[in-house]
């Protein structure tokens, strides 16, 4: 168990950091099968560069295209982890460097 009381869970051959994340994956797979989303990706990585220098990376929980082909990047967060300073900074950097807003689930 992690310090945030999340339990790693194995489902569909994939390890998830929490049961909440695994449950969201099940929902997204159903949406994919129903044709509501496309291009579901688990743990996509986004490198952050500022002034052509590598700063860090951000790894989301999921990304996919919605019905209007808009890219959606999701992160499953508890109220506690959504407030962590490193996460908040990376969220701002992802928006500034890639124009991507993270959807917190």
C-alpha positions as CSV (number, residue, x, y, z in Angstrom):
1,X,0.0,0.0,0.0
2,X,1.3,3.5,-0.9
3,X,1.5,6.4,1.5
4,X,-1.8,7.7,-0.1
5,X,-3.6,4.4,0.7
6,X,-3.7,3.3,-2.9
7,X,-3.4,-0.4,-3.8
8,X,-1.7,-1.5,-6.9
9,X,-4.0,-3.6,-9.0
10,X,-3.4,-6.0,-11.8
11,X,-6.1,-6.1,-14.5
12,X,-6.1,-7.1,-18.1
13,X,-2.4,-7.8,-17.8
14,X,-1.7,-4.2,-16.7
15,X,-0.6,-2.9,-13.3
16,X,-2.5,0.2,-12.1
17,X,-1.4,2.4,-9.2
18,X,-4.8,2.3,-7.7
19,X,-8.2,0.6,-7.9
20,X,-9.7,3.9,-8.9
21,X,-7.3,4.1,-11.9
22,X,-8.2,0.5,-12.8
23,X,-11.9,1.2,-12.6
24,X,-11.4,4.2,-14.9
25,X,-9.6,2.0,-17.4
26,X,-12.6,-0.4,-17.5
27,X,-14.9,2.6,-18.2
28,X,-12.6,3.8,-21.0
29,X,-12.4,0.3,-22.6
30,X,-16.2,0.2,-22.7
31,X,-16.3,3.7,-24.3
32,X,-13.7,2.5,-26.8
33,X,-15.7,-0.6,-27.6
34,X,-18.9,1.6,-28.0
35,X,-17.0,3.9,-30.4
36,X,-17.3,7.0,-28.1
37,X,-13.5,7.3,-28.0
38,X,-10.5,6.2,-30.1
39,X,-6.8,5.8,-29.7
40,X,-6.8,4.9,-26.0
41,X,-3.2,5.0,-24.7
42,X,-2.1,4.0,-21.2
43,X,0.6,6.1,-19.5
44,X,1.5,8.4,-22.3
45,X,4.7,10.4,-21.7
46,X,5.2,14.0,-22.5
47,X,8.7,15.5,-22.4
48,X,8.9,19.1,-21.1
49,X,11.4,21.4,-22.8
50,X,12.0,25.0,-22.0
51,X,14.2,27.1,-24.3
52,X,15.2,23.9,-26.0
53,X,16.4,22.3,-22.8
54,X,14.9,19.1,-21.3
55,X,13.4,19.9,-17.9
56,X,11.4,16.8,-17.0
57,X,8.6,14.6,-18.2
58,X,4.9,14.1,-17.3
59,X,3.3,10.7,-17.5
60,X,-0.4,10.8,-17.6
61,X,-2.7,7.8,-16.7
62,X,-4.6,7.8,-20.1
63,X,-5.0,9.7,-23.3
64,X,-7.5,9.2,-26.1
65,X,-9.5,11.1,-28.7
66,X,-13.1,12.0,-27.9
67,X,-16.0,11.9,-30.4
68,X,-14.9,15.2,-31.9
69,X,-11.3,13.9,-32.3
70,X,-10.0,16.2,-29.5
71,X,-7.1,14.9,-27.5
72,X,-8.0,14.2,-23.9
73,X,-5.3,13.6,-21.3
74,X,-6.5,12.2,-18.0
75,X,-5.0,11.7,-14.7
76,X,-6.8,9.8,-11.9
77,X,-6.3,11.9,-8.8
78,X,-7.5,11.9,-5.2
79,X,-8.0,15.3,-3.5
80,X,-4.7,14.7,-1.7
81,X,-2.5,13.9,-4.7
82,X,-4.1,16.7,-6.8
83,X,-2.6,19.2,-4.4
84,X,1.0,18.0,-4.6
85,X,3.3,20.8,-5.6
86,X,5.2,18.7,-8.2
87,X,2.0,17.6,-9.9
88,X,0.6,21.2,-10.0
89,X,3.9,22.5,-11.5
90,X,4.0,19.7,-14.2
91,X,0.3,20.4,-15.0
92,X,1.2,24.1,-15.7
93,X,4.3,23.1,-17.7
94,X,2.3,20.7,-19.8
95,X,-0.2,23.4,-20.6
96,X,2.5,26.0,-21.4
97,X,4.7,23.7,-23.5
98,X,2.2,21.4,-25.2
99,X,-1.1,23.3,-24.9
100,X,-2.6,20.3,-23.1
101,X,-5.0,20.6,-20.2
102,X,-5.1,17.6,-17.9
103,X,-8.6,16.3,-17.0
104,X,-8.6,15.1,-13.4
105,X,-10.8,12.2,-12.8
